[in-house]
Each structure stands twice: as structure tokens, then as C-alpha cells.
Amino acid sequence: MKIESGLILVNLGTPKAPNKKSVKKYLSDFLSDKRVIDISKIFWKIYLHVYLLPIRSTKVANLYKKIWRSEGSPLMINSVLQKKALVNSLPNIHLELAMRYGEPTLKNAIKKMLLEYNVKKLIILPLYPQYSCSTTASVFDEVANILKKYRSIPSVIFIRDYADNTKYIHALKRSIKNSFNMNGYPERLILSFHGIPKKYIEDGDDYLERCKTTKKLLISVLDYPKNQIIMSFQSQFGKIPWIHPITSNIISDLPKKNVKNIQIICPGFSSDCLETLEEIQIRNELIFKNSGGNSFHYIPALNDQDCHIECLASIVKEYLN
């Protein structure tokens, strides 16, 4: 049977290696994106290349070294596993993995779909459960820029997000319940989403509302007191105001309120990566225990868990008929 549909899974990206050169190239691509840093291009370009990258590249490379595996970057490893699992769940569709920044590139994935596979319907699934202009919209921009170069393009289906998808919510529930069964019930459950600047929300980005939607639906299916669930935001960058509360501030304050046992999950990350493994599992655990906390458990991202693959496959299948 001729396969005429294609699916491109898109994640953020990762350096090729945990060294200054690779990290500098990756950060340069990432931080040059107007969707990510929305300030004067001329000023930012000078600041980025003259000051920020030379200093930050070494620092971030050292952070990557803490989580790097013999097979490579955790995000890449998990993304490849997701792709392999989805190939089995979606046998009648061409499937490619791409990164918004770095390799494998969106450009090459789209080229394969159009010139090698000759697909008539192309589905783009950014692996960001909650829409944001700084993530999902950036993928949309890049897809549009790439397709501009082709005379003939397929029908394109761009999946905005899946923050309220039932299977996604139940996959999170299952992951949390497994952690509770293994580690006991915590005094607080923290839902740590990636933060964004407040200005983006003020300018119309509905990311905060999409995070709140996920939280609300998750609370409705969990057998856990809703007043013990805290939503917070991590990975603050720069000096401009970001949405609050900040995860590290919450974690350092809880022991002062006699909360000594917590578990934390990052629902906005489809794959474990630097922000979950180094920032949360390593750095924030240290913050919690140095502040007087006793028990800290990070609940892994959904990665290639069966329930997550079933969720992603079901999202795609909606558009295959």
C-alpha cells in the first residue's frame, strides 16, 4: 500500500557533545531566535556573541557533562526511542524526527518528506504539550520558512498543542501514581513548567492558561489533595520579569514551612533533558535539602513510556483519515 502521509516529531534540540564548541553553536542558534529572545536584534546580536556566549557556553557545557550518557544527550536518546516506538504504533505513515535547533534538522526532515517520500499530507507534531510563542510558534515559523522554497507543497497539519488531551493527562496521572507507590505520598506535589517572560503573556501568549488547563485536569483525576499541589515555573533566564512562582524559590521556602517531603514532575517536558535532569533532579534537590528538606523525588518525564506513545499516536491518528 502506498503511504502518502508523513509525520515529523519536533523537539527543541541538543548540543552534539558536552563541550564548549558544540554548546556555543547550539546556544547561538537557540538564542538568536526572535521568538525566544524578543528584543532589539542589533543590540542582542552584539551582546550575545561578544559577551554572553563566551561565558555561558563553558558554564552550560559543564552542566551537560553532569547528565551526559555514553550514548549521548538524554534528550536525543529519549527522542529517538519515542520515534522508534511510534513507528510501530503508526505503521502506515512516514515518520521523521527533527530538532528546532541543531540536528537532525527540520530542513532535512521536510526535504525527505517532499522529495523522497512524496507525501501528500504532512503532520507536524511539536513535542511541547503546552503551546507557547517561544516554542511551538517557533517551529511553525521554521516550517513555513522551509516550505517557501518549494514549488509544490503537501497539505500541512500543524498540531498546536495537547495540554488538555485525555490520554496525556492520564499518562501524567499514571507516572505520578507510580512514584507515589514507590516513594510514598509526599507532603507536596510540585508541577514545574518551563517559564517564559511575563511580557509574552501580556502580548497575548496563552501559555500560562494552557499550563493551568493541564494542572486543572490533572487535579481532577488524581487521588491527592488539590491544596497540596503547587504549580511553578523553572529555567528563568536574564533579568526581565518571568511568570511566577519560580520553582527554586518554592523549593527553598517549603522546609521553612515544615514541609520536608516533596515530589516534583515537569509536565511540559516530553523528554528528560538538561532542564529536568540537571536543573530539577540535581540542582533543586540540593536546594531543597540545603534548606532543611528531607525527601525529594523527581518524577521522570513521560519519555517513551507506553502510555505516552499511545497518547502521541492517538493525537496523530485523528488527522490520518
C-alpha positions as a printed Julia matrix, in Angstrom:
321×3 Matrix{Float64}:
  0.0    0.0    0.0
  1.34   3.41  -0.96
  1.98   5.63   2.04
  1.1    9.25   1.32
  1.12  10.74   4.81
  4.13  11.9    6.79
  4.74  12.84  10.42
  7.59  14.96  11.76
  8.15  14.89  15.51
  9.88  18.09  16.58
 11.69  18.68  19.85
 13.82  21.61  20.99
 17.3   20.26  20.31
 20.59  19.49  21.99
 24.32  20.06  21.51
 26.22  17.27  19.78
 28.63  16.97  22.68
 29.06  18.39  26.19
 31.88  20.73  25.19
 32.17  24.47  24.72
 32.26  24.4   20.91
 29.11  22.29  20.48
 27.2   24.11  23.22
 28.17  27.51  21.79
 26.8   26.58  18.36
 23.59  25.23  19.86
 23.04  28.24  22.13
 23.8   30.62  19.26
 21.01  29.08  17.15
 18.6   28.93  20.07
 19.21  32.41  21.47
 19.2   34.04  18.01
 15.57  33.08  17.52
 13.34  36.17  17.75
 10.59  34.01  19.23
 12.87  33.12  22.14
 14.55  36.49  22.76
 12.29  39.3   21.63
 14.45  42.4   21.94
 16.36  44.68  19.56
 18.12  42.38  17.1
 21.19  44.59  16.64
 21.78  45.06  20.36
 21.12  41.41  21.16
 23.42  40.09  18.42
 26.35  42.11  19.75
 25.64  41.2   23.38
 25.1   37.53  22.54
 28.31  36.98  20.59
 30.64  39.37  22.4
 29.62  38.73  26.0
 27.05  36.02  26.67
 28.13  33.06  24.53
 31.83  33.09  25.5
 30.87  32.93  29.2
 27.67  30.9   29.16
 28.89  28.2   26.75
 31.5   26.93  29.21
 29.04  27.01  32.09
 26.32  25.16  30.19
 28.8   22.6   28.82
 29.74  21.74  32.41
 26.06  21.28  33.25
 25.6   18.93  30.29
 28.56  16.86  31.49
 26.61  16.03  34.66
 23.81  14.32  32.72
 25.52  13.14  29.52
 25.37   9.41  28.85
 27.74   7.16  26.96
 25.16   7.03  24.12
 24.83  10.82  24.02
 22.41  13.51  25.11
 19.42  12.3   27.16
 17.02  14.39  25.09
 18.29  12.85  21.86
 18.26   9.33  23.29
 14.68   9.73  24.52
 13.51  11.36  21.28
 14.93   8.54  19.18
 13.24   5.98  21.43
  9.95   7.85  21.02
 10.34   7.79  17.26
 11.08   4.05  17.21
  8.07   3.29  19.39
  5.78   5.44  17.24
  6.93   3.7   14.07
  5.39   0.52  15.5
  2.2    2.34  16.54
  1.84   4.19  13.23
  2.93   1.68  10.55
  1.21   3.4    7.61
  2.92   6.75   7.8
  6.41   8.06   7.06
  7.97   9.3   10.29
 10.97  11.57  10.85
 12.46  13.16  13.94
 13.7   16.75  13.84
 15.05  19.34  16.23
 14.18  23.01  16.1
 17.82  23.82  16.82
 20.66  21.52  15.82
 20.42  18.1   14.22
 18.54  16.27  12.83
 17.26  19.4   11.1
 13.72  20.31  10.16
 15.05  21.25   6.74
 16.27  17.73   6.02
 13.16  16.1    7.5
 10.88  18.16   5.26
 13.13  17.53   2.26
 12.75  13.77   2.81
  9.0   14.06   3.14
  8.57  16.06  -0.07
 11.27  14.73  -2.39
 11.96  11.18  -1.2
  8.58  10.11   0.2
  6.39  12.41  -1.92
  3.85  12.77   0.88
  0.51  14.44   0.16
 -0.32  15.12   3.81
  2.32  16.31   6.28
  1.64  16.35  10.02
  3.91  18.41  12.27
  3.82  17.47  15.96
  5.94  19.72  18.21
  6.63  17.81  21.41
  5.58  20.72  23.6
  2.34  19.79  25.43
  1.51  23.44  26.22
  1.62  25.99  23.39
  3.96  28.96  23.67
  5.1   31.53  21.13
  8.68  30.77  22.25
  8.47  27.06  21.4
  5.55  25.88  19.26
  5.23  29.08  17.22
  8.96  28.99  16.51
  8.53  25.54  14.95
  5.64  26.88  12.87
  7.82  29.77  11.64
 10.63  27.44  10.64
  8.32  25.02   8.81
  6.81  27.94   6.88
 10.25  29.33   6.01
 11.41  25.96   4.71
  8.28  25.34   2.65
  8.68  28.73   0.95
 11.48  27.21  -1.12
  9.28  24.5   -2.67
  7.04  24.99  -5.71
  4.7   22.21  -4.63
  3.81  21.56  -1.01
  1.56  18.98   0.65
 -1.43  19.63   2.87
  0.12  20.62   6.21
 -1.45  19.84   9.56
  0.25  21.64  12.43
 -0.7   20.36  15.88
 -0.76  23.38  18.18
 -0.53  21.51  21.48
 -2.11  18.75  23.56
 -2.34  20.31  27.02
 -5.89  19.0   27.55
 -5.57  15.65  25.78
 -7.19  12.93  27.91
 -4.51  10.34  27.21
 -1.78  12.86  28.05
 -3.45  13.69  31.38
 -3.82  10.02  32.23
 -0.2    9.33  31.27
  0.86  12.01  33.78
 -1.5   10.53  36.36
 -0.02   7.06  35.87
  3.52   8.39  36.2
  2.67  10.24  39.41
  0.84   7.24  40.9
  3.83   5.01  40.15
  6.06   7.45  42.03
  3.65   7.59  44.97
  3.52   3.79  45.1
  7.31   3.6   45.06
  8.18   6.53  47.34
  5.04   7.1   49.41
  2.72  10.1   49.36
  4.58  13.43  49.6
  3.52  16.45  51.62
  3.51  18.47  48.4
  3.42  17.63  44.7
  5.04  20.29  42.53
  4.16  20.71  38.85
  7.14  22.58  37.41
  6.63  24.01  33.93
  9.21  25.89  31.89
  8.91  29.6   32.5
  8.6   32.39  29.94
  8.86  36.2   30.25
  5.73  37.93  31.58
  5.83  40.22  28.55
  4.96  37.31  26.26
  1.8   36.64  28.29
  0.91  40.35  28.26
  1.35  40.35  24.47
 -1.15  37.52  24.02
  0.66  34.21  24.51
 -1.81  31.83  26.19
  0.94  29.55  27.56
  0.05  30.26  31.19
 -3.59  29.33  30.54
 -2.54  26.1   28.84
 -0.41  25.19  31.87
 -3.34  25.96  34.16
 -5.55  23.73  32.0
 -3.16  20.81  32.39
 -2.99  21.4   36.14
 -6.78  21.57  36.49
 -7.34  18.36  34.53
 -4.58  16.54  36.37
 -6.03  17.55  39.74
 -9.41  16.19  38.64
 -8.02  12.67  38.05
 -5.5   12.43  40.9
 -6.4   10.93  44.25
 -4.4   13.59  46.07
 -5.42  16.79  47.92
 -5.56  19.66  45.44
 -4.37  22.15  48.07
 -1.09  20.22  48.27
 -0.39  20.6   44.55
  1.76  23.59  43.57
  2.29  24.89  40.04
  5.59  26.69  39.48
  7.94  27.75  36.68
 11.59  26.98  36.16
 14.58  27.9   33.98
 14.36  31.66  34.41
 16.89  33.44  32.19
 18.08  37.04  32.23
 16.86  39.94  34.35
 13.45  40.69  32.85
 10.36  39.59  34.85
  9.22  36.0   34.26
  5.98  34.33  35.27
  5.81  33.26  38.89
  6.18  31.46  41.21
  9.73  30.3   40.48
 10.33  26.62  41.2
 13.64  27.08  43.03
 12.06  29.72  45.31
  9.16  27.42  46.16
 11.51  24.54  46.89
 13.76  26.59  49.16
 10.77  28.03  51.07
  8.87  24.79  51.76
 11.19  23.45  54.5
 10.72  26.75  56.35
  7.0   25.87  56.45
  7.85  22.44  57.86
  7.27  20.7   54.52
 10.1   18.19  54.37
  8.85  15.6   51.84
  8.12  16.59  48.23
  7.86  15.09  44.78
  8.14  17.06  41.55
  7.14  16.44  37.96
  7.72  18.59  34.87
  4.59  18.12  32.72
  5.76  20.46  29.95
  8.76  18.31  29.02
  8.01  15.34  26.76
 11.59  14.06  27.2
 14.06  14.28  30.04
 16.76  16.8   29.25
 19.11  19.34  30.86
 16.25  21.27  32.47
 14.76  18.22  34.16
 17.82  16.11  34.95
 20.32  18.77  35.95
 18.18  21.72  37.0
 15.46  19.79  38.83
 16.81  16.36  39.78
 20.28  17.55  40.76
 20.3   21.27  41.49
 16.85  21.72  43.01
 17.17  18.62  45.16
 20.33  20.18  46.57
 18.48  23.47  47.17
 15.68  21.62  48.98
 17.96  19.6   51.23
 20.25  22.54  51.97
 17.13  24.44  53.05
 16.2   21.71  55.53
 14.16  19.3   53.42
 14.47  15.54  53.85
 12.87  13.64  50.98
 12.97  14.85  47.37
 11.88  12.71  44.42
 11.87  13.8   40.79
  9.22  12.02  38.69
 10.73  11.36  35.23
  9.3   12.8   32.03
  6.99  10.56  30.04
  9.77   9.8   27.54
  8.95   6.54  25.68
  6.57   5.1   28.27
  3.84   3.05  26.6
  1.1    5.38  27.83
  2.94   8.38  26.32
  3.44   6.69  22.97
 -0.23   5.71  22.95
 -1.1    9.34  23.63
  1.07  10.71  20.8
 -0.14   8.03  18.37
 -3.8    8.79  19.16
 -3.21  12.52  18.52
 -1.76  11.78  15.1
 -4.43   9.24  14.15
 -7.11  11.93  14.45
 -5.63  13.53  11.31
 -4.93  10.45   9.19
 -8.42   9.89   7.78
